[in-house]
Each structure stands twice: as structure tokens, then as C-alpha cells.
Amino acid sequence: MKKKAIFNWSGGKDSALALYKVLKGSEFEITCLLTSVNNQFQGISLHGVRVELLEQQAKNIGKTLEIMPVPEMPSMEVY
């Protein structure tokens, strides 16, 4: 039986490759994708991928997207 897990999704090529490998493996069942989104810009904190693109990616992958809103300059405590 696979362990249930949430996958931290950035929408970029690195997270796409990592997700692909996890989905092809036998250890984890990904229940949803988790993304932290900058409240001010409505995009990924690291590289600004817009929420609309993230939602389309999740839909195409067949997973639910959970969005964690964060302020512009979040501290580690916020995360």
C-alpha cells in the first residue's frame, strides 16, 4: 500500500520532473499539489508563475491544487 503524500509544487520543470518520478514510483500516492502563492502578485513566491497557470497544470496532471497564501517577504515562521 502506498503512503499518502502532499507534493510541494512550484510549476517549474524541476518540480514537474520530481513529480513525474514520484508518480512512476511505488512508494507514494500524491493526494494533492501544494503551492505557496505571494498575496500581492498572485504568483509563486520563487519565480512568479501565475495562479491561473498553476491551476491549469494541476488540472492537466489530474491533481487538486492547494494554495497557501504568503506575504511578499515571508519569514520562516510564516511557512
DSSP file (Angstrom, degrees, kcal/mol; ACC not computed):
  #  RESIDUE AA STRUCTURE BP1 BP2  ACC     N-H-->O    O-->H-N    N-H-->O    O-->H-N    TCO  KAPPA ALPHA  PHI   PSI    X-CA   Y-CA   Z-CA
    1    1 A M              0   0    0      0, 0.0     2,-0.1     0, 0.0    25,-0.0   0.000 360.0 360.0 360.0 132.4    0.0    0.0    0.0
    2    2 A K        -     0   0    0     26,-0.1     2,-0.3     1,-0.1    26,-0.2  -0.462 360.0-116.9 -76.4 145.7    1.4    3.4   -1.0
    3    3 A K  E     -a   28   0A   0     24,-2.6    26,-3.0    -2,-0.1     2,-0.3  -0.640  30.8-119.1 -78.1 137.0    1.9    6.2    1.6
    4    4 A K  E     +a   29   0A   0     -2,-0.3     2,-0.3    24,-0.2    26,-0.2  -0.584  41.8 172.7 -77.8 139.7   -0.3    9.2    1.1
    5    5 A A  E     -a   30   0A   0     24,-2.4    26,-2.9    -2,-0.3    27,-0.7  -0.987  32.7-131.8-147.4 153.7    1.7   12.4    0.5
    6    6 A I  E     -a   32   0A   0     -2,-0.3     2,-0.5    24,-0.2    27,-0.2  -0.907  27.7-140.0-103.3 135.4    1.2   16.0   -0.5
    7    7 A F  E     -a   33   0A   0     25,-2.4    27,-3.2    -2,-0.4     2,-0.8  -0.856   9.3-131.6-103.4 127.4    3.6   17.3   -3.2
    8    8 A N  E     -a   34   0A   0     -2,-0.5     2,-0.5    25,-0.2    27,-0.2  -0.673  32.9-164.1 -77.7 109.7    5.2   20.7   -3.0
    9    9 A W        +     0   0    0     25,-2.9    27,-0.2    -2,-0.8    24,-0.0  -0.843  28.1 170.6-107.6 126.1    4.5   22.1   -6.5
   10   10 A S        -     0   0    0     -2,-0.5    39,-0.2     2,-0.2    37,-0.1   0.562  47.5-122.9-105.1 -13.2    6.3   25.2   -8.0
   11   11 A G  S    S+     0   0    0      1,-0.3     2,-0.1    43,-0.1    -2,-0.1   0.407  73.0 117.4  86.8  -3.9    5.0   24.8  -11.5
   12   12 A G  S  > S-     0   0    0      1,-0.1     4,-2.0    37,-0.1    -1,-0.3  -0.333  81.6 -98.3 -93.6 176.6    8.6   24.7  -12.9
   13   13 A K  H  > S+     0   0    0      1,-0.2     4,-2.4     2,-0.2     5,-0.2   0.840 118.5  55.4 -65.0 -34.9   10.5   22.0  -14.8
   14   14 A D  H  > S+     0   0    0      1,-0.2     4,-2.3     2,-0.2    -1,-0.2   0.925 110.9  43.0 -66.9 -43.5   12.3   20.7  -11.7
   15   15 A S  H  > S+     0   0    0      2,-0.2     4,-2.6     1,-0.2    -1,-0.2   0.853 112.6  55.1 -71.1 -31.0    9.1   20.1   -9.7
   16   16 A A  H  X S+     0   0    0     -4,-2.0     4,-2.4     2,-0.2    -2,-0.2   0.921 110.2  45.2 -64.7 -43.1    7.5   18.6  -12.8
   17   17 A L  H  X S+     0   0    0     -4,-2.4     4,-2.2     2,-0.2    -2,-0.2   0.916 113.8  49.5 -66.2 -42.8   10.4   16.1  -13.2
   18   18 A A  H  X S+     0   0    0     -4,-2.3     4,-2.2     1,-0.2    -2,-0.2   0.918 112.0  48.3 -62.4 -43.0   10.3   15.3   -9.5
   19   19 A L  H  X S+     0   0    0     -4,-2.6     4,-3.0     2,-0.2     5,-0.2   0.919 108.8  54.1 -63.2 -43.2    6.5   14.7   -9.5
   20   20 A Y  H  X S+     0   0    0     -4,-2.4     4,-1.8     1,-0.2    -1,-0.2   0.926 110.0  47.1 -55.3 -47.0    6.9   12.5  -12.6
   21   21 A K  H  X S+     0   0    0     -4,-2.2     4,-1.0     1,-0.2    -1,-0.2   0.898 113.1  48.2 -65.1 -40.3    9.4   10.3  -10.8
   22   22 A V  H >< S+     0   0    0     -4,-2.2     3,-0.5     1,-0.2     6,-0.4   0.921 111.3  50.2 -65.5 -43.2    7.3   10.1   -7.7
   23   23 A L  H 3< S+     0   0    0     -4,-3.0    -1,-0.2     1,-0.2    -2,-0.2   0.832 111.0  49.3 -65.4 -31.6    4.1    9.2   -9.7
   24   24 A K  H 3< S+     0   0    0     -4,-1.8    -1,-0.2    -5,-0.2    -2,-0.2   0.676 101.8  83.2 -79.2 -17.7    6.0    6.5  -11.5
   25   25 A G  S << S-     0   0    0     -4,-1.0    -3,-0.1    -3,-0.5    -4,-0.0  -0.137  77.1-132.4 -80.1 179.3    7.3    5.0   -8.3
   26   26 A S  S    S+     0   0    0      1,-0.1    -1,-0.1     3,-0.0    -3,-0.1   0.343  87.6  74.1-114.3   4.3    5.6    2.7   -5.9
   27   27 A E  S    S+     0   0    0     -5,-0.2   -24,-2.6   -25,-0.1     2,-0.3   0.865  92.5  40.6 -89.8 -36.9    6.2    4.4   -2.6
   28   28 A F  E     -a    3   0A   0     -6,-0.4     2,-0.6   -26,-0.2   -24,-0.2  -0.884  52.0-155.4-123.9 145.7    3.8    7.4   -2.6
   29   29 A E  E     -a    4   0A   0    -26,-3.0   -24,-2.4    -2,-0.3     2,-0.6  -0.975  27.4-140.1-108.9 114.0    0.3    8.3   -3.6
   30   30 A I  E     -a    5   0A   0     -2,-0.6   -24,-0.2   -26,-0.2     3,-0.1  -0.652  20.1-176.9 -79.2 118.5    0.2   12.0   -4.2
   31   31 A T  E     -     0   0A   0    -26,-2.9    33,-0.5    -2,-0.6     2,-0.3   0.789  63.2 -19.0 -87.8 -29.7   -3.1   13.3   -2.9
   32   32 A C  E     -ab   6  64A   0    -27,-0.7   -25,-2.4    31,-0.1     2,-0.4  -0.980  62.4-106.0-165.1 168.5   -2.7   16.9   -3.9
   33   33 A L  E     -ab   7  65A   0     31,-3.2    33,-3.5    -2,-0.3     2,-0.5  -0.876  29.5-153.7-102.9 138.4   -0.2   19.6   -5.0
   34   34 A L  E     +ab   8  66A   0    -27,-3.2   -25,-2.9    -2,-0.4     2,-0.4  -0.955  15.3 177.4-116.6 129.9    0.7   22.3   -2.6
   35   35 A T  E     - b   0  67A   0     31,-2.4    33,-3.3    -2,-0.5     2,-0.5  -0.996  24.1-140.5-133.6 134.3    1.9   25.8   -3.7
   36   36 A S  E     - b   0  68A   0     -2,-0.4     9,-1.1   -27,-0.2     2,-0.4  -0.841  25.6-164.1 -92.6 128.8    2.8   28.9   -1.8
   37   37 A V  E     -Cb  44  69A   0     31,-2.0    33,-2.8    -2,-0.5     2,-0.4  -0.942  22.4-118.0-120.7 132.4    1.5   32.0   -3.6
   38   38 A N  E  >> -Cb  43  70A   0      5,-3.4     4,-2.1    -2,-0.4     5,-0.6  -0.524  19.9-144.7 -66.3 122.3    2.5   35.6   -3.0
   39   39 A N  T  45S+     0   0    0     31,-3.1    -1,-0.2    -2,-0.4    -2,-0.0   0.867  95.3  47.9 -56.8 -40.3   -0.5   37.5   -1.8
   40   40 A Q  T  45S+     0   0    0     30,-0.3    -1,-0.2     1,-0.2    -2,-0.0   0.918 124.6  25.8 -72.0 -44.7    0.5   40.7   -3.6
   41   41 A F  T  45S-     0   0    0      2,-0.2    -2,-0.2     9,-0.0    -1,-0.2   0.514  93.1-132.2-101.1  -6.6    1.4   39.3   -7.0
   42   42 A Q  T  <5S+     0   0    0     -4,-2.1     9,-1.7     1,-0.2     2,-0.3   0.903  71.8 101.4  53.4  45.1   -0.8   36.2   -7.0
   43   43 A G  E   <S-CD  38  50A   0     -5,-0.6    -5,-3.4     7,-0.2     7,-0.2  -0.913  84.6 -62.9-146.0 172.3    2.1   34.0   -8.2
   44   44 A I  E  >  -C   37   0A   0      5,-2.2     4,-2.1    -2,-0.3    -7,-0.2  -0.334  43.9-131.4 -58.9 136.5    4.7   31.6   -6.9
   45   45 A S  T  4 S+     0   0    0     -9,-1.1    -1,-0.1     1,-0.2    -8,-0.1   0.861 100.5  46.4 -59.9 -38.0    7.0   33.2   -4.4
   46   46 A L  T  4 S+     0   0    0      1,-0.1    -1,-0.2     3,-0.1   -36,-0.0   0.933 134.6   0.1 -76.4 -47.2   10.2   31.9   -6.0
   47   47 A H  T  4 S-     0   0    0    -37,-0.1    -2,-0.2     2,-0.1    -1,-0.1   0.259  92.2-111.1-136.4  15.1    9.7   32.7   -9.7
   48   48 A G     <  +     0   0    0     -4,-2.1     2,-0.2     1,-0.2    -3,-0.1   0.632  46.0 170.5  73.5  16.7    6.3   34.3  -10.2
   49   49 A V        -     0   0    0    -39,-0.2    -5,-2.2    -6,-0.1    -1,-0.2  -0.468  39.7-115.0 -61.0 128.8    4.3   31.6  -12.0
   50   50 A R  B  >  -D   43   0A   0     -7,-0.2     4,-1.9    -2,-0.2     3,-0.5  -0.290  11.5-120.0 -71.1 151.1    0.7   32.9  -12.0
   51   51 A V  H  > S+     0   0    0     -9,-1.7     4,-2.7     1,-0.2     5,-0.2   0.863 111.7  59.8 -57.3 -39.9   -2.1   31.1  -10.2
   52   52 A E  H  > S+     0   0    0      1,-0.2     4,-1.8     2,-0.2    -1,-0.2   0.895 106.6  46.1 -59.4 -41.0   -4.0   30.5  -13.4
   53   53 A L  H  > S+     0   0    0     -3,-0.5     4,-2.7     2,-0.2    -1,-0.2   0.906 111.4  52.0 -68.4 -41.5   -1.1   28.5  -14.9
   54   54 A L  H  X S+     0   0    0     -4,-1.9     4,-2.6     1,-0.2    -2,-0.2   0.910 109.3  50.2 -60.0 -42.8   -0.7   26.5  -11.7
   55   55 A E  H  X S+     0   0    0     -4,-2.7     4,-2.2     1,-0.2    -1,-0.2   0.898 111.4  48.1 -63.5 -40.6   -4.4   25.7  -11.7
   56   56 A Q  H  X S+     0   0    0     -4,-1.8     4,-2.5    -5,-0.2    -2,-0.2   0.902 111.0  51.1 -67.3 -40.5   -4.2   24.6  -15.4
   57   57 A Q  H  X S+     0   0    0     -4,-2.7     4,-2.2     2,-0.2     5,-0.2   0.946 110.9  47.9 -59.9 -48.6   -1.2   22.4  -14.7
   58   58 A A  H  X>S+     0   0    0     -4,-2.6     5,-2.3     1,-0.2     4,-1.7   0.904 111.3  50.9 -60.5 -42.0   -2.9   20.7  -11.7
   59   59 A K  H  <5S+     0   0    0     -4,-2.2    -1,-0.2     1,-0.2    -2,-0.2   0.924 111.1  47.9 -61.0 -44.9   -6.0   20.1  -13.8
   60   60 A N  H  <5S+     0   0    0     -4,-2.5    -1,-0.2     1,-0.2    -2,-0.2   0.832 113.0  48.4 -66.4 -32.4   -3.9   18.5  -16.6
   61   61 A I  H  <5S-     0   0    0     -4,-2.2    -1,-0.2    -5,-0.2    -2,-0.2   0.753 112.5-121.9 -76.8 -25.3   -2.0   16.4  -14.1
   62   62 A G  T  <5S+     0   0    0     -4,-1.7     2,-0.3     1,-0.3    -3,-0.2   0.756  70.4 119.2  88.4  27.1   -5.3   15.3  -12.5
   63   63 A K      < -     0   0    0     -5,-2.3    -1,-0.3    -6,-0.2     2,-0.2  -0.902  66.8-109.3-124.5 153.5   -4.5   16.5   -9.0
   64   64 A T  E     -b   32   0A   0    -33,-0.5   -31,-3.2    -2,-0.3     2,-0.6  -0.575  29.8-138.2 -75.7 141.3   -6.1   19.0   -6.7
   65   65 A L  E     -b   33   0A   0     -2,-0.2     2,-0.5   -33,-0.2   -31,-0.2  -0.919  13.6-164.4-104.9 121.5   -4.1   22.2   -6.2
   66   66 A E  E     -b   34   0A   0    -33,-3.5   -31,-2.4    -2,-0.6     2,-0.5  -0.917  10.8-151.7-102.8 127.1   -4.0   23.6   -2.6
   67   67 A I  E     -b   35   0A   0     -2,-0.5   -31,-0.2   -33,-0.2   -33,-0.1  -0.871   8.2-163.4-106.1 128.6   -2.8   27.2   -2.4
   68   68 A M  E     -b   36   0A   0    -33,-3.3   -31,-2.0    -2,-0.5     2,-0.2  -0.912  18.6-144.0-107.9 103.7   -1.0   28.5    0.7
   69   69 A P  E     +b   37   0A   0      0, 0.0   -31,-0.2     0, 0.0   -33,-0.1  -0.465  23.1 179.3 -70.8 137.1   -1.1   32.4    0.6
   70   70 A V  E     -b   38   0A   0    -33,-2.8   -31,-3.1    -2,-0.2   -30,-0.3  -0.958  29.3-104.6-133.8 153.4    2.0   34.1    1.9
   71   71 A P        -     0   0    0      0, 0.0    -1,-0.0     0, 0.0   -26,-0.0  -0.173  45.2 -93.7 -69.7 172.2    3.0   37.7    2.3
   72   72 A E  S    S+     0   0    0      1,-0.3   -34,-0.1   -34,-0.1    -2,-0.0   0.890 121.2  24.2 -56.7 -45.2    5.6   39.3   -0.1
   73   73 A M  S    S-     0   0    0    -35,-0.0    -1,-0.3     0, 0.0     2,-0.1  -0.664  87.3-169.9-121.3  74.5    8.6   38.6    2.2
   74   74 A P        -     0   0    0      0, 0.0     2,-0.1     0, 0.0    -4,-0.0  -0.357  12.7-138.0 -71.4 143.4    7.5   35.7    4.4
   75   75 A S     >  -     0   0    0      1,-0.1     4,-1.5    -2,-0.1     3,-0.3  -0.415  31.0-103.2 -85.1 170.6    9.6   34.6    7.3
   76   76 A M  T  4 S+     0   0    0      1,-0.2    -1,-0.1     2,-0.2     0, 0.0   0.825 123.2  61.0 -64.5 -30.0   10.4   31.0    8.1
   77   77 A E  T  4 S+     0   0    0      1,-0.2    -1,-0.2     2,-0.2     0, 0.0   0.882 100.4  53.7 -62.5 -38.3    7.7   31.3   10.9
   78   78 A V  T  4        0   0    0     -3,-0.3    -1,-0.2     1,-0.3    -2,-0.2   0.911 360.0 360.0 -63.6 -42.3    5.1   32.1    8.3
   79   79 A Y     <        0   0    0     -4,-1.5    -1,-0.3   -43,-0.0    -2,-0.2   0.508 360.0 360.0 -68.0 360.0    6.0   29.0    6.3
